Amino acid sequence: MSKKINNFKFLYGMTSVNYKKGSALVEILVAVFIFSAILGSLITASSMYLRGAGDSLRSAKGAYLAQEGVEAIKIMRDTGWSNISTLNNNTDYYLYFDTSSSTNNTWKATSTISTIDSIFDRTFKLYSVNRDSNGRVVLNGGTLDSNTREVNVSVSWRLKGATTTKVLSIYITNMQ
């Protein structure tokens, strides 16, 4: 039987050397396939990581802008309570830094829409505050406290086809 196989190999030029050459080619193809699969996976993973890092950066910047908005409103209050008390309740206002005067640069409120870095929209709304007879803030009833306002600062941006919003709420009081 082994003589017939050897005759077959001889007749068709199939020696053990040819078998080795063919198996080396298959091994190379398998190695290239495995390397390509691993490389493709690494590229996909790094792309997902970078996309996630960009999303995290926007989220952190949105939180920072909301906190900056709170601080800007406190500066407006410290400049003069009339900067806060004359604004209407439940109205969207935008913040801008007024540099028109070289000695009196400060934050101001406007109804003109402004976008930050062409990505973020920051607004704030003010609400009246009522207190009960013990001076605690109440949602219903009580007496209007004209020296305290509730402030909601909202920062929103588009992310993956949806709007993401961060909101900070504080109470501010006339300190003068």
C-alpha positions in Angstrom: 0.0 0.0 0.0 2.8 2.4 0.8 4.4 1.6 -2.5 1.2 2.8 -4.3 1.2 6.1 -2.4 4.9 6.6 -3.2 4.3 5.9 -6.9 1.4 8.4 -6.8 3.6 11.1 -5.2 6.3 10.4 -7.8 4.0 10.5 -10.7 2.4 13.8 -9.7 5.5 15.5 -8.3 4.3 15.5 -4.7 7.2 15.0 -2.4 7.4 15.7 1.3 9.2 19.0 0.5 6.2 20.1 -1.6 3.9 19.3 1.4 6.0 21.5 3.6 5.9 24.4 1.2 2.1 24.2 1.0 1.7 24.0 4.7 4.0 27.0 5.2 1.7 29.0 2.9 -1.4 28.0 4.9 0.4 28.8 8.2 1.2 32.3 6.8 -2.4 32.9 5.7 -3.7 31.8 9.1 -1.1 34.1 10.9 -2.1 37.0 8.7 -5.8 36.4 9.4 -5.2 36.2 13.2 -3.0 39.4 13.1 -5.7 41.2 11.0 -8.4 40.2 13.5 -6.4 41.4 16.5 -5.4 44.6 14.7 -9.1 45.3 13.7 -10.2 44.7 17.3 -7.6 47.1 18.7 -8.6 49.8 16.2 -12.2 49.4 17.1 -11.5 49.4 20.9 -9.3 52.5 20.6 -12.0 54.3 18.5 -14.6 53.5 21.1 -12.3 54.7 23.8 -11.6 58.0 22.1 -15.3 58.6 21.4 -16.1 57.9 25.1 -13.3 60.2 26.2 -14.8 63.0 24.0 -18.2 62.4 25.6 -16.7 62.6 29.0 -14.9 65.8 28.2 -18.1 67.4 27.0 -19.9 66.3 30.2 -17.1 67.7 32.4 -17.1 71.0 30.5 -20.9 71.2 30.8 -20.7 70.7 34.6 -17.9 73.4 34.7 -20.0 75.8 32.7 -23.0 75.3 35.0 -20.8 76.0 38.0 -19.4 79.1 36.3 -23.0 80.2 35.7 -23.8 79.9 39.4 -20.7 81.9 40.3 -21.5 84.6 37.7 -25.0 85.0 39.2 -23.4 85.4 42.6 -21.1 88.1 41.2 -24.2 89.9 39.7 -25.8 89.7 43.1 -22.7 91.1 44.8 -22.5 94.0 42.3 -26.1 95.0 43.2 -29.3 93.2 44.2 -31.1 95.1 41.5 -29.2 93.0 38.9 -31.3 90.0 40.3 -34.5 91.5 41.7 -35.4 93.3 38.4 -35.3 90.0 36.3 -38.6 88.2 35.6 -39.5 84.9 37.1 -39.5 81.7 34.9 -37.8 83.5 32.0 -34.7 82.1 30.2 -31.8 84.4 30.5 -28.3 84.0 29.1 -25.1 85.2 30.7 -22.4 87.4 29.1 -19.3 89.0 30.3 -19.6 92.8 29.7 -16.2 94.3 28.8 -17.6 97.5 27.4 -16.1 99.5 30.3 -12.4 99.1 31.0 -12.9 99.6 34.8 -16.2 97.7 35.3 -16.0 94.4 33.6 -18.8 92.1 35.0 -21.3 89.4 34.3 -24.7 90.5 33.0 -28.0 88.9 32.0 -29.5 89.1 28.5 -32.4 87.5 26.6 -30.1 87.3 23.5 -29.3 83.7 22.8 -25.6 82.9 23.1 -23.8 79.6 22.5 -20.5 78.7 24.1 -17.9 77.1 21.8 -20.7 76.5 19.2 -21.7 73.5 21.4 -23.1 74.5 24.8 -26.3 76.5 25.6 -26.3 78.0 29.1 -29.4 79.6 30.5 -30.7 80.5 33.9 -34.1 81.1 35.4 -35.2 82.8 38.6 -38.1 82.0 40.8 -39.7 83.7 43.8 -39.2 82.2 47.2 -41.8 82.0 50.0 -41.1 81.4 53.7 -43.3 80.1 56.5 -43.6 81.8 59.9 -40.4 80.0 61.0 -38.4 81.4 58.1 -38.2 78.1 56.3 -38.5 78.0 52.5 -41.9 76.5 51.4 -43.2 75.5 48.0 -46.9 76.5 48.8 -48.3 79.2 50.9 -46.1 81.3 53.2 -45.0 84.9 52.7 -43.0 86.2 49.7 -39.3 86.8 50.5 -38.3 89.6 48.2 -34.6 89.3 49.3 -34.3 85.6 48.2 -34.5 84.1 44.8 -34.2 80.5 43.6 -31.8 80.2 40.6 -31.7 77.2 38.1 -28.6 77.3 35.8 -29.0 74.9 32.9 -26.3 73.8 30.4 -27.3 71.7 27.4 -25.6 70.2 24.4 -26.2 67.6 21.7 -24.6 64.2 22.1 -25.2 61.2 19.9 -28.5 62.6 18.5 -29.9 63.5 21.9 -29.8 66.6 24.1 -27.9 66.3 27.4 -28.6 68.8 30.1 -26.9 69.6 33.5 -28.9 71.7 35.9 -27.7 73.4 39.2 -30.1 74.9 41.6 -29.3 77.4 44.4 -30.9 80.0 46.5 -29.4 83.5 46.5 -30.1 86.2 49.1 -29.6 89.9 49.1 -26.4 90.4 51.1 -26.5 94.2 51.1 
